Amino acid sequence: MIDQQSFKLALASSHHIQSFNYMVQQGLNKMLTYFTPMELNPTDLAQDHNKNIHTPFNNLKITFTGLKLGQPYRFNDPTAIHQ
């Protein structure tokens, strides 16, 4: 049985938990509909635009098709657990 203080805490925090769950389950991918694809061509990559760069592509288009929230970890931390 849950005591009254725990019930009040659960009730007070429930909208935060629901909001977070919505963001993880639906909101991240809905947000992608507002992203404009990024298009690059080799001259965009050159620091000196008069310089000719040879790349295996004529144009490059970057889009995002899905986002996922993963476990937090510290990069290059030997004590971190990576899954």
Buried (B, 14 or more C-beta within 10 A) or exposed (E): EEEEEEEEEEEEEEEEEEEEEEEEEEEBBEEEEEEEEEEEEBEEEEEEEEEEEEEEEEEBEEEEEEEEEEEEEEEEEEEEEEE
